Amino acid sequence: MSDPDAERVATVERLSERLSGFVQGIGMSGADARQIIERVIASEPSAGDLMAKARTWMLIALG
């Protein structure tokens, strides 16, 4: 059986890495982006496209 916390941390790391170029492009800090990614995962951990949802939330946060 796997540790859910370890899986969540790994997911946050993976998404942070994959979205790093997007985050730089919109001028958001890495820390802010990580917080948003963590909230996206917490809101719906089984969502199909966490990356798209995280990008959307980041754009909304800039507004």
C-alpha positions as CSV (number, residue, x, y, z in Angstrom):
1,M,0.0,0.0,0.0
2,S,1.4,3.4,-0.9
3,D,1.6,6.5,1.3
4,P,-1.0,9.1,0.1
5,D,1.1,12.0,1.4
6,A,4.1,10.8,-0.5
7,E,2.0,10.5,-3.7
8,R,0.7,14.0,-3.2
9,V,4.1,15.4,-2.7
10,A,5.3,13.6,-5.8
11,T,2.4,14.9,-7.8
12,V,3.1,18.5,-6.7
13,E,6.7,18.1,-7.7
14,R,5.9,16.6,-11.1
15,L,3.3,19.3,-11.9
16,S,5.6,22.1,-10.6
17,E,8.3,20.9,-12.9
18,R,6.0,20.5,-15.9
19,L,4.5,23.9,-15.4
20,S,7.7,25.8,-14.7
21,G,7.9,27.4,-18.2
22,F,4.2,28.5,-18.0
23,V,4.8,29.9,-14.5
24,Q,7.8,31.9,-15.7
25,G,5.9,33.1,-18.8
26,I,3.1,34.6,-16.8
27,G,5.5,36.1,-14.2
28,M,4.3,34.1,-11.2
29,S,6.7,33.1,-8.4
30,G,7.4,29.5,-8.0
31,A,6.2,29.6,-4.4
32,D,2.8,31.0,-5.5
33,A,2.5,28.4,-8.2
34,R,3.3,25.6,-5.8
35,Q,0.6,26.8,-3.4
36,I,-1.9,26.9,-6.3
37,I,-0.9,23.4,-7.4
38,E,-1.3,22.1,-3.9
39,R,-4.8,23.6,-3.6
40,V,-5.8,22.1,-7.0
41,I,-4.7,18.7,-5.9
42,A,-6.5,19.1,-2.5
43,S,-9.7,20.2,-4.2
44,E,-10.0,17.2,-6.5
45,P,-7.1,14.8,-6.3
46,S,-8.6,12.4,-8.9
47,A,-9.3,15.1,-11.5
48,G,-8.4,14.0,-15.0
49,D,-6.3,17.0,-16.1
50,L,-4.7,18.6,-13.0
51,M,-2.3,20.5,-15.2
52,A,-5.0,22.3,-17.1
53,K,-6.9,23.1,-13.9
54,A,-3.7,24.4,-12.3
55,R,-3.0,26.7,-15.3
56,T,-6.5,28.0,-15.1
57,W,-6.3,28.7,-11.4
58,M,-2.9,30.5,-12.0
59,L,-4.4,32.7,-14.6
60,I,-7.4,33.5,-12.4
61,A,-4.9,34.4,-9.5
62,L,-3.2,36.9,-11.8
63,G,-6.5,38.7,-12.6
